[in-house]
Structure formats: structure tokens, C-alpha cells
Amino acid sequence: MDLEIFDDTNSVPAEKIQLVKDVLEFSGKYLELPEDTEMSVTLMNNEQIHEINLKYRGVDKATDVISFARSEEHTSELQSHTCIS
């Protein structure tokens, strides 16, 4: 799995980021996701996730997690982007 973790808070310790990677890698193997699966996770504060909720979902509040699956323009492959506050 091609996995990227972004810490927009600049405050999450490296061992916690590694834990997120390990859990996602384990989950991907358990679910038998294709090896070429791409996933990105962005860790952010409540204000940022509130803005995303309002812009993309019309929800005027922060939530713990938002997950987006998106397809690339010229392929049928899905990518997932998850934001966690």
C-alpha cells in the first residue's frame, strides 16, 4: 500500500504517526486490499476539519473523522483521503 500521513498540527509524536501507519497497513492486509492501493491521512485540528465539513458536506461543525474516496480522472481506481482531528 502507498500510504502517506500528513500532520497539519505539527504536534503528533513520531511514534503515534507510526502507530497509525501500522494499523492501516495491518488493516489493508486483513482486507486484502490490492498492493497498489493509495491512501493518505491528514491529522488536523478541529477548526480545519470544521472548514472541510462545511465546504464539502454542508455540516457546520467539527467531527472526529472525514473520509473521502475519489477516483482519478482517467482511471477507475479509487483513492481514499482521511482527515482526523
Summary of the structure (lengths in Angstrom):
residues: 85
radius of gyration: 13.8
end to end distance: 23.0
largest distance: 37.2
contacts: 205
relative contact order: 0.22
helix: 34%
strand: 31%
